[in-house]
């Protein structure tokens, strides 16, 4: 095992590829974090008809519009994620990411120009279109990065997905805070937050022209020479080095045995072939549970959630949200770079779920015994009470536990367990599940927060401990195992049969290399 500094230098091209591919995941985090702050701005509520003639906010209409603006992104993302599978299998990972980034840009333009004669429908439509782009990116980027990463750092590199999500969310909180402080009485309260997406998307689109296609995808299309060249480039090794030859032979062995065993693979065989169905069940359930962990309810509606625990007023709630974003970035980064490959997947997920559940129980208990007083119209926001500061501290501790397990690891785990031929289906199902339940949670959170009060936190606590912690213990460990070894773990092929395939692939490579040398001579 290399030291961290040696790993980064050796795999610098892989880290660059991950940065470019996951730059779109900053969009994912930014888009999911920005809407809750935008719709909570007074000027937005006034401009889009959420304030009654008497000057009071129409609570039912405000809740409906808030949930719609936040959740329609997830609705579009659900379809983008599912549609990404056949597209990425046909065009390749890199071109597919470019296409979905362009779709996202179109949606971002629509949301930015909303207002005036262009009403709330432009925001709804733009969020749906952006969602299609985000959904496709969220499904393809993890597969692309996983297929290009060496197994000794794959968990760390793939886990950068969640770092990028956290960075995007943090940026969105502070842009909302800045706009709320300095431009609160102009259309800039939504145009600057929505327009900033175009900057992020443009950077990603340009960056994708600097990276290579996945060697595993090229091998699956029979483009062997190009696949070996790309693998050698990513590993910073000579084209004919033993390390590159061995790894590419392993890739080809996995692909060849899949092709021989599953000639004419259709959807039925892809989902129900030997050792496959349980992987799709895991991919669906791990994201179902992640979405109901409570993190997205806090993340999407952070200003509203902090208001519900006593951080009244726009400045207080947005500032508390910004601190939450900073804590999330730091905690996620520390875990991904220093602990993801040492603790293992199962232990990290279990500890994470238990910690999240305990902190939510504490928040619910404090909120029950120290209810928050609702401000009357025109009343200035008082400083947060000690009980409110205690609940905020628990939320900050909660996001640390989330960041050490159930934040980054579902993407790592789902990227781990699928073979090359069905990985795009697996990531599409996982991402589709993620966005489906993402949509549900985003849609119902304002209503749940309004109707349940402290019981909302108790509900999330029960899900964390009763569902997620137990599920964690049932998963097979994948730490330190190559992608090609997953078929053995899930029973698709025996260890002996896999070794025989590798030997055959190596023999075939020897013959091919010798023929190439003879031709050059």
MOJO-V494700 format. One record per backbone hydrogen bond with DSSP energy under -1.0 kcal/mol. CO is the residue of the C=O (numbers start at 1). NH is the residue of the N-H. Records with the same first field share a line. If there is no record, write none. Layout:
CO = NH / NH
This chain:
3 = 7
4 = 8
5 = 9
6 = 10
7 = 11
9 = 12
11 = 15
12 = 16
13 = 17
14 = 18
15 = 19
16 = 20
17 = 21
18 = 22
24 = 28
25 = 29
26 = 30
27 = 31
28 = 32
29 = 33
30 = 34
34 = 38
35 = 39
38 = 41
41 = 45
42 = 46
43 = 47
44 = 48
45 = 50
46 = 49
50 = 58
52 = 55
56 = 52
57 = 59
58 = 62
59 = 63
60 = 64
61 = 65
62 = 66
63 = 67
64 = 68
65 = 69
66 = 70
67 = 71
68 = 72
71 = 75
72 = 76
73 = 77
74 = 78
75 = 79
76 = 80
77 = 81
78 = 82
79 = 83
83 = 87
84 = 88
85 = 89
86 = 90
87 = 91
88 = 92
92 = 96
93 = 97
94 = 98
95 = 99
96 = 100
97 = 101
98 = 102
99 = 103
100 = 104
101 = 105
102 = 106
103 = 107
104 = 108
105 = 109
106 = 110
107 = 111
108 = 112
109 = 113
115 = 118
117 = 119
118 = 115
119 = 122
120 = 124
121 = 125
122 = 126
123 = 127
124 = 128
125 = 129
126 = 130
127 = 131
128 = 132
129 = 133
130 = 134
131 = 135
132 = 136
133 = 137
134 = 138
135 = 139
136 = 140
137 = 141
140 = 144
141 = 145
142 = 146
143 = 147
150 = 153
153 = 157
154 = 158
155 = 159
157 = 160
158 = 161
159 = 162
160 = 164
161 = 165
162 = 166
163 = 167
164 = 168
165 = 169
166 = 170
167 = 171
168 = 172
169 = 173
170 = 174
171 = 175
172 = 176
173 = 177
174 = 178
175 = 179
176 = 180
177 = 181
178 = 182
179 = 183
186 = 189
187 = 190 / 191
188 = 192
190 = 194
191 = 195
192 = 196
195 = 198
196 = 200
197 = 201
198 = 202
199 = 203
200 = 204
201 = 205
202 = 206
203 = 207
204 = 208
206 = 209
207 = 210
214 = 218
215 = 219
216 = 220
218 = 223
219 = 222
222 = 224
223 = 227
224 = 228
225 = 229
226 = 230
227 = 231
228 = 232
229 = 233
230 = 234
231 = 235
232 = 237
238 = 241
241 = 245
242 = 246
243 = 247
244 = 248
245 = 249
246 = 250
247 = 251
248 = 252
249 = 253
250 = 254
251 = 255
252 = 256
253 = 257
254 = 258
255 = 259
256 = 260
257 = 261
258 = 262
262 = 265
266 = 270
267 = 271
268 = 272
269 = 273
273 = 276
276 = 280
277 = 281
278 = 282
279 = 283
280 = 284
281 = 285
282 = 286
284 = 288
285 = 289
286 = 290
287 = 291
288 = 292
290 = 293
294 = 298
295 = 299
296 = 300
297 = 301
301 = 305
302 = 306
303 = 307
304 = 308
306 = 311
307 = 310
310 = 312
313 = 317
314 = 318
315 = 319
316 = 320
317 = 321
318 = 322
319 = 323
320 = 324
321 = 325
322 = 326
323 = 327
324 = 328
325 = 329
326 = 330
327 = 331
328 = 332
329 = 333
330 = 334
331 = 335
332 = 336
333 = 337
334 = 338
335 = 339 / 340
339 = 342 / 343
344 = 348
345 = 349
346 = 350
347 = 351
348 = 352
349 = 353
350 = 354
351 = 355
352 = 356
353 = 357
354 = 358
355 = 359
356 = 360
357 = 361
358 = 362
359 = 363
360 = 364
361 = 365
362 = 366
363 = 367
364 = 368
365 = 369
366 = 370
376 = 379
385 = 389
386 = 390
387 = 391
388 = 392
389 = 393
390 = 394
391 = 395
392 = 396
393 = 397
394 = 398
395 = 399
396 = 400
397 = 401
398 = 402
399 = 403
402 = 405 / 407
405 = 409
408 = 412
409 = 413
410 = 414
411 = 415
412 = 416
413 = 417
419 = 423
422 = 426
423 = 427
424 = 428
425 = 429
426 = 430
427 = 431
428 = 432
429 = 433
430 = 434
431 = 435
432 = 436
433 = 437
434 = 438
435 = 439
436 = 440
437 = 441
438 = 442
439 = 443
440 = 444
441 = 445
444 = 448
445 = 449
446 = 450
447 = 451
448 = 452
452 = 455
453 = 456
454 = 458
455 = 459
456 = 460
457 = 461
458 = 462
459 = 463
460 = 464
461 = 465
462 = 466
463 = 467 / 468
464 = 469
467 = 471
468 = 472
469 = 473
471 = 474
478 = 481
483 = 486
485 = 489
486 = 490
487 = 492 / 493
488 = 491
494 = 498
495 = 499
496 = 500
497 = 501
498 = 502
499 = 503
500 = 504
501 = 505
502 = 506
503 = 507
504 = 508
505 = 509
506 = 510
507 = 511
508 = 512
509 = 513
510 = 514
511 = 515
512 = 516
513 = 517
514 = 518
515 = 519
516 = 520
517 = 521
